[in-house]
């Protein structure tokens, strides 16, 4: 517990006891503002000493301490606050760190969850597609022959050109972003809605695939679904995986308290939610400008595959490297809520 400064306590003793900490804090503040960056341990030390100095200032002020000492500590604390919570990095560096460190770390830590949702989706899709292709009577119960013909010959392809590209991209992005964020958030309900939403999407894809393959439009189906669908579906899988991971945290928080576990995972999901929104923005651009373009099918699929491979490289190379360096994707210290100290 910190010393209580009051008229009965000698300020000289207080200063003598803590002056080395203040000098060290001053050194770290100067180093943080120089081109030479602080190491991880030095950053932790800076934050700890800043918090201590803020406590010392509060104690001195409440005890009616020496105005000179109050002024010295006030300046030190203000400079420390600037070093800890100020604009240490430019906006571009913050954005770069988000996409090369924080977001990849979140996805890499949750990789088995969204790899699992990917497997579940394709098992359901393939099973339903195979079933509908081998049971034409079941296909005919889903739609009339005229409706099927309209979908195969016109609607499936015309969907991508129903509006100007920029308007279509905005519409697709808004709809998909809402679904993705809802999928992540619904993980709090133990993941049940996540599985349902994933299953429904898989069935919808299977129905379209069965209709077009049965109508001898297989190339059209894959030529239109793959350029944007690779990244779009991956985003849905990632969102579902993050939601299930959050749901499992409710069931099994591990060695953490349930409140602590949910707080930590919830803060990391802020990073995940922002990142998946950007992914959907990119897939929306592909769906609006690449999928319906006049490029050959191989070129359109090649563009989509290149973007998808770039995403996987970010996750499994940059994400793995970030996790090995100790990054969890949790928010920075200054963006977290204050935590009450506990004993024991």
C-alpha positions as a printed NumPy array, in Angstrom:
array([[  0.   ,   0.   ,   0.   ],
       [  1.307,   3.481,  -0.863],
       [  2.493,   5.812,   1.864],
       [ -0.103,   8.268,   3.111],
       [  1.215,  11.807,   2.953],
       [ -0.178,  14.069,   5.619],
       [  1.229,  16.753,   7.94 ],
       [  2.446,  13.973,  10.25 ],
       [  4.586,  12.352,   7.507],
       [  7.936,  13.766,   6.411],
       [  7.78 ,  14.546,   2.699],
       [ 11.54 ,  14.152,   2.466],
       [ 11.176,  10.493,   3.397],
       [  8.444,  10.054,   0.773],
       [ 10.552,  11.728,  -1.925],
       [ 13.638,   9.74 ,  -0.975],
       [ 11.687,   6.5  ,  -1.177],
       [ 10.162,   7.095,  -4.626],
       [ 12.531,   9.482,  -6.418],
       [ 14.317,   6.654,  -8.231],
       [ 11.021,   5.525,  -9.734],
       [ 10.332,   9.062, -10.955],
       [ 13.778,   9.358, -12.492],
       [ 13.35 ,   6.02 , -14.245],
       [  9.908,   7.054, -15.517],
       [ 11.4  ,  10.257, -16.89 ],
       [ 14.06 ,   8.228, -18.731],
       [ 11.477,   5.902, -20.285],
       [  9.284,   8.819, -21.364],
       [ 12.234,  10.418, -23.153],
       [ 13.147,   7.13 , -24.785],
       [  9.549,   6.537, -25.896],
       [  9.528,   9.894, -27.691],
       [ 12.814,   9.206, -29.48 ],
       [ 13.195,   7.21 , -32.72 ],
       [ 14.431,   4.26 , -30.671],
       [ 11.427,   2.125, -29.701],
       [ 10.849,   0.624, -26.284],
       [ 11.004,  -3.129, -25.849],
       [  7.998,  -5.033, -24.56 ],
       [  9.42 ,  -5.163, -21.024],
       [ 10.167,  -1.441, -21.1  ],
       [  6.621,  -0.674, -22.203],
       [  5.275,  -2.685, -19.271],
       [  7.671,  -0.864, -16.959],
       [  6.603,   2.506, -18.373],
       [  2.921,   1.744, -17.77 ],
       [  3.596,   0.485, -14.245],
       [  5.717,   3.505, -13.272],
       [  3.199,   5.915, -14.804],
       [  0.395,   4.39 , -12.725],
       [  2.562,   4.565,  -9.608],
       [  3.435,   8.203, -10.251],
       [ -0.241,   9.042, -10.748],
       [ -0.964,   7.452,  -7.371],
       [  1.905,   9.37 ,  -5.76 ],
       [  0.545,  12.631,  -7.162],
       [ -2.927,  11.885,  -5.823],
       [ -1.532,  11.043,  -2.398],
       [  0.616,  14.178,  -2.251],
       [ -2.262,  16.413,  -3.345],
       [ -4.686,  14.9  ,  -0.818],
       [ -2.157,  15.457,   1.942],
       [ -1.614,  19.106,   1.114],
       [  1.972,  18.481,   0.052],
       [  4.684,  20.828,  -1.171],
       [  3.478,  22.795,  -4.254],
       [  6.874,  22.288,  -5.875],
       [  6.579,  18.51 ,  -5.507],
       [  2.99 ,  18.621,  -6.751],
       [  4.093,  20.561,  -9.808],
       [  6.961,  18.169, -10.493],
       [  4.738,  15.1  , -10.259],
       [  1.946,  16.747, -12.261],
       [  4.348,  17.39 , -15.129],
       [  5.764,  13.873, -14.906],
       [  2.303,  12.272, -14.878],
       [  1.111,  14.409, -17.794],
       [  4.148,  13.423, -19.866],
       [  3.715,   9.808, -18.832],
       [  0.083,   9.873, -19.897],
       [  1.151,  11.209, -23.28 ],
       [  3.683,   8.398, -23.657],
       [  1.209,   5.711, -22.595],
       [ -2.037,   6.858, -24.207],
       [ -0.921,   9.529, -26.631],
       [ -0.356,   9.279, -30.361],
       [  2.72 ,   7.111, -30.093],
       [  2.184,   5.821, -33.614],
       [  0.798,   7.548, -36.626],
       [ -2.566,   6.579, -38.028],
       [ -1.004,   4.673, -40.899],
       [  1.151,   2.657, -38.493],
       [ -1.923,   1.848, -36.407],
       [ -3.761,   0.625, -39.492],
       [ -0.747,  -1.388, -40.607],
       [ -0.409,  -2.984, -37.184],
       [ -4.107,  -3.874, -37.189],
       [ -3.903,  -5.785, -40.469],
       [ -0.47 ,  -7.337, -39.973],
       [ -0.477,  -8.103, -36.24 ],
       [ -3.702,  -7.755, -34.241],
       [ -6.322,  -9.075, -36.658],
       [ -4.164, -11.971, -37.926],
       [ -3.41 , -12.936, -34.302],
       [ -7.124, -13.085, -33.442],
       [ -7.879, -15.303, -36.436],
       [ -4.869, -17.529, -35.897],
       [ -5.81 , -18.12 , -32.239],
       [ -9.334, -19.068, -33.353],
       [ -8.208, -21.03 , -36.409],
       [ -9.498, -24.441, -35.315],
       [-12.936, -22.985, -34.677],
       [-13.357, -21.493, -38.137],
       [-11.625, -24.405, -39.856],
       [-14.255, -26.533, -38.141],
       [-17.092, -24.322, -39.385],
       [-15.611, -24.528, -42.884],
       [-15.664, -28.331, -42.761],
       [-19.227, -28.334, -41.402],
       [-20.416, -25.999, -44.161],
       [-18.936, -28.046, -46.997],
       [-20.149, -31.346, -45.584],
       [-23.7  , -29.979, -45.431],
       [-23.458, -28.312, -48.844],
       [-22.047, -31.344, -50.626],
       [-24.493, -33.708, -48.94 ],
       [-27.54 , -31.598, -49.852],
       [-26.297, -30.977, -53.403],
       [-25.736, -34.685, -53.98 ],
       [-29.129, -35.517, -52.499],
       [-30.994, -33.   , -54.684],
       [-29.12 , -34.059, -57.831],
       [-30.052, -37.702, -57.275],
       [-33.638, -36.94 , -56.253],
       [-35.213, -34.759, -58.979],
       [-38.62 , -35.152, -57.356],
       [-37.291, -33.307, -54.297],
       [-35.973, -30.493, -56.518],
       [-39.365, -30.148, -58.128],
       [-40.965, -29.732, -54.708],
       [-38.786, -26.688, -54.028],
       [-39.885, -24.765, -57.134],
       [-42.014, -25.15 , -60.233],
       [-40.342, -26.03 , -63.558],
       [-40.882, -22.456, -64.776],
       [-39.276, -21.009, -61.651],
       [-36.31 , -23.37 , -61.985],
       [-35.89 , -22.459, -65.638],
       [-36.057, -18.756, -64.801],
       [-33.391, -19.167, -62.117],
       [-31.072, -21.239, -64.324],
       [-31.422, -19.176, -67.5  ],
       [-31.712, -15.653, -66.093],
       [-32.032, -14.889, -62.378],
       [-28.806, -16.407, -61.091],
       [-26.693, -14.525, -63.61 ],
       [-28.78 , -11.336, -63.701],
       [-28.537, -10.966, -59.922],
       [-24.996,  -9.593, -60.259],
       [-26.003,  -6.888, -62.727],
       [-29.312,  -5.832, -61.229],
       [-27.915,  -2.445, -60.147],
       [-24.935,  -0.198, -60.899],
       [-21.746,  -1.802, -59.583],
       [-21.134,   0.727, -56.809],
       [-24.718,   0.468, -55.549],
       [-24.662,  -3.309, -55.732],
       [-21.366,  -3.424, -53.817],
       [-22.798,  -1.222, -51.061],
       [-25.931,  -3.373, -50.799],
       [-23.999,  -6.64 , -50.644],
       [-21.502,  -5.275, -48.135],
       [-24.202,  -3.942, -45.803],
       [-26.167,  -7.192, -45.858],
       [-23.166,  -9.457, -45.378],
       [-21.595,  -7.28 , -42.683],
       [-24.833,  -7.401, -40.7  ],
       [-24.95 , -11.197, -40.972],
       [-21.294, -11.561, -39.984],
       [-21.534,  -9.307, -36.941],
       [-24.782, -10.954, -35.861],
       [-23.105, -14.354, -36.199],
       [-20.195, -13.291, -34.006],
       [-22.422, -11.723, -31.358],
       [-24.832, -14.646, -31.241],
       [-22.022, -16.753, -29.844],
       [-23.095, -15.516, -26.413],
       [-26.15 , -17.769, -26.821],
       [-23.833, -20.795, -26.544],
       [-23.344, -20.874, -30.319],
       [-26.736, -22.354, -31.176],
       [-27.78 , -19.512, -33.543],
       [-24.341, -19.682, -35.159],
       [-24.812, -23.316, -36.177],
       [-28.332, -22.581, -37.443],
       [-27.203, -19.622, -39.589],
       [-24.305, -21.624, -40.991],
       [-26.59 , -24.545, -41.815],
       [-29.103, -22.288, -43.57 ],
       [-26.393, -20.713, -45.714],
       [-25.065, -24.149, -46.655],
       [-28.514, -25.358, -47.72 ],
       [-29.125, -22.209, -49.792],
       [-25.85 , -22.69 , -51.671],
       [-26.654, -26.376, -52.197],
       [-30.083, -25.621, -53.672],
       [-28.652, -23.137, -56.185],
       [-25.835, -25.525, -57.05 ],
       [-28.225, -28.425, -57.611],
       [-30.528, -26.387, -59.852],
       [-27.706, -25.065, -62.045],
       [-25.736, -28.32 , -62.249],
       [-28.9  , -30.225, -63.152],
       [-29.609, -27.568, -65.771],
       [-26.162, -28.106, -67.347],
       [-24.892, -24.724, -66.119],
       [-22.09 , -25.98 , -63.901],
       [-19.473, -23.653, -65.386],
       [-21.788, -20.682, -64.962],
       [-22.374, -21.55 , -61.307],
       [-18.717, -21.832, -60.347],
       [-17.717, -18.971, -62.632],
       [-20.049, -16.628, -60.776],
       [-19.773, -17.958, -57.224],
       [-16.005, -18.405, -56.887],
       [-14.536, -14.962, -57.756],
       [-16.112, -13.32 , -54.709],
       [-17.418, -16.394, -52.876],
       [-14.021, -17.684, -51.795],
       [-13.387, -14.651, -49.574],
       [-17.045, -14.054, -48.737],
       [-17.642, -17.594, -47.526],
       [-14.331, -17.588, -45.651],
       [-15.511, -14.468, -43.845],
       [-18.732, -16.208, -42.875],
       [-16.739, -19.207, -41.618],
       [-14.448, -16.905, -39.625],
       [-17.419, -15.064, -38.118],
       [-19.058, -18.352, -37.173],
       [-15.815, -19.636, -35.671],
       [-15.343, -16.492, -33.589],
       [-18.949, -16.732, -32.426],
       [-18.556, -20.375, -31.407],
       [-15.301, -19.594, -29.606],
       [-17.104, -16.896, -27.626],
       [-19.935, -19.315, -26.861],
       [-17.5  , -21.949, -25.61 ],
       [-15.914, -19.334, -23.352],
       [-19.271, -19.054, -21.597],
       [-19.267, -22.82 , -21.044],
       [-15.594, -23.262, -20.194],
       [-13.66 , -20.108, -19.231],
       [-10.589, -22.146, -18.32 ],
       [ -8.45 , -20.888, -15.464],
       [ -9.937, -17.413, -15.728],
       [-13.133, -16.305, -14.073],
       [-16.063, -16.356, -16.468],
       [-16.33 , -12.551, -16.342],
       [-12.626, -12.129, -17.02 ],
       [-12.664, -14.654, -19.86 ],
       [-15.667, -13.043, -21.534],
       [-14.119,  -9.594, -21.164],
       [-10.843, -10.696, -22.75 ],
       [-12.465, -12.671, -25.568],
       [-15.053,  -9.966, -26.115],
       [-12.37 ,  -7.312, -26.511],
       [-10.508,  -9.517, -28.984],
       [-13.746,  -9.959, -30.925],
       [-13.879,  -6.193, -31.43 ],
       [-10.747,  -6.674, -33.536],
       [-12.332,  -9.683, -35.247],
       [-15.542,  -7.808, -36.011],
       [-13.724,  -4.858, -37.574],
       [-11.485,  -7.147, -39.596],
       [-14.302,  -9.275, -40.986],
       [-16.143,  -6.106, -41.985],
       [-13.135,  -5.084, -44.074],
       [-12.988,  -8.581, -45.587],
       [-16.624,  -8.292, -46.605],
       [-15.996,  -4.867, -48.11 ],
       [-13.312,  -6.422, -50.316],
       [-15.528,  -9.368, -51.273],
       [-18.322,  -6.899, -52.062],
       [-16.038,  -5.1  , -54.504],
       [-15.148,  -8.411, -56.122],
       [-18.821,  -9.368, -56.386],
       [-19.756,  -6.049, -57.958],
       [-16.811,  -5.43 , -60.289],
       [-15.119,  -8.789, -60.974],
       [-17.848, -11.467, -60.866],
       [-20.094,  -9.881, -63.56 ],
       [-17.193,  -8.526, -65.632],
       [-16.399,  -9.609, -69.158],
       [-13.151, -11.27 , -68.102],
       [-12.706, -14.957, -68.954],
       [-13.897, -17.352, -66.274],
       [-10.342, -18.456, -65.452],
       [ -9.274, -14.84 , -64.935],
       [-12.192, -13.999, -62.638],
       [-11.651, -17.141, -60.556],
       [ -7.909, -16.437, -60.549],
       [ -8.473, -12.993, -59.061],
       [-10.694, -14.411, -56.345],
       [ -8.227, -17.196, -55.596],
       [ -5.336, -14.721, -55.369],
       [ -7.212, -12.61 , -52.829],
       [ -8.117, -15.728, -50.837],
       [ -4.524, -16.963, -50.807],
       [ -3.399, -13.521, -49.666],
       [ -5.825, -13.691, -46.76 ],
       [ -4.62 , -17.179, -45.757],
       [ -1.011, -15.994, -45.897],
       [ -1.842, -13.098, -43.584],
       [ -3.472, -15.448, -41.069],
       [ -1.118, -18.406, -41.107],
       [  2.159, -16.532, -41.558],
       [  1.691, -13.113, -39.982],
       [ -0.864, -14.391, -37.458],
       [  1.322, -17.27 , -36.332],
       [  4.3  , -14.945, -35.967],
       [  2.263, -12.458, -33.945],
       [  0.908, -15.141, -31.591],
       [  4.408, -16.512, -31.055],
       [  5.442, -12.972, -30.068],
       [  2.727, -12.936, -27.4  ],
       [  0.027, -10.963, -29.233],
       [ -3.51 , -12.035, -28.31 ],
       [ -5.544,  -9.464, -30.19 ],
       [ -6.805,  -7.939, -26.95 ],
       [ -7.279,  -4.188, -26.978],
       [ -4.415,  -1.961, -25.901],
       [ -4.205,  -1.242, -22.203],
       [ -5.52 ,   2.292, -22.53 ],
       [ -8.624,   1.097, -24.364],
       [ -9.604,  -1.477, -21.749],
       [-11.831,  -0.7  , -18.831],
       [-10.263,  -0.077, -15.451],
       [ -9.894,  -3.189, -13.319],
       [-10.368,  -3.141,  -9.585],
       [ -7.448,  -4.674,  -7.728],
       [ -8.14 ,  -7.901,  -5.897],
       [ -6.208,  -9.734,  -3.25 ],
       [ -5.459, -13.433,  -2.956]])
